Amino acid sequence: MLGHAGSVMADLTEFELRLFEWIKQSDFEAVAWSTKKAAKSFKCKEDEIYEGVASLTKKLPNRIQVYYEEGNVHIAAE
């Protein structure tokens, strides 16, 4: 099974991998997600962040969770 997980990670673009690692290291469960702040951190457009997160949820459905709670988007990754 570990080999499969490794191959899935290999399928990520460099941007997706960096975004995933950044989400993993952050606490967007406790602190609401901000696409604007993410775009600023990655020096890119907000649309690129949206596309990256959407791609991660497709490529790594068991490792990332995006949910809406109390008026805010939260993201958890492992």
N, C-alpha and C positions, 0 to 999 in steps of 0.2 A: 504494500500500500504506500509506503514511503516513496518508492520510485514514481508512482502516479502523482503524488503531491509535488514532487520535484519537477516533473514534466509540466504540470499545470503552471507552476511558478515560472518555468522557462518560456511559457507561452505569453507571459506578460510583456508589454512594451517597457522600455526603460522608464517612461513617465508613470505608467501604472504601478510598476514596482516601487518607485520612489514614493508615490502617493499612498500606496498600501502601507509601506513601512512608516510613513509619517502618521497615518491614521492609527496604526498599531501603537505607536509611542505616545500618542496624545490621549486625552481623556474626554472624548466627545460623547461619552455616556453621561458624565456629570456636568460637563459644560456644553451648551448647545453648539452645534455645527454652524459655521459661517462660511458659505461659499466665497464670499467677498474676501475674507481673511485668508482662505486657502489659496485663492487666485493671487493675492498679494505675496504670499509666502513662496509660491512657485513661479512668480513673475509671468503669469499667463492670464488668459481671459477666463471669466467665470464659466463660459460654455465648455472650455477644455476640462475644467474640474468636474462639471456635471457629467460629461462624456466619460471621463476617467472613472468616476465612482460607479456609473451605470455599467461600464465594462467590467469592473471588479466584481460587482454583484453577479454578473453572468459567469465570469471565469472562475470565481472563488466563492460560490454560494454558501459553502459550509464554513467559510473563514471570515466573512464580513456580514454585518447586519445593519441595515438602515431602517430606522423607525421614527415615528412622529409621536411626540408626547408633550402634553401641556403647551401646545402652540409652537414647539420647536422640533427641528430635525436633530436626531442623535445618530451617531455611527459608532459601531464597535467592531473591532477586528482582532483576530488572534492568529 
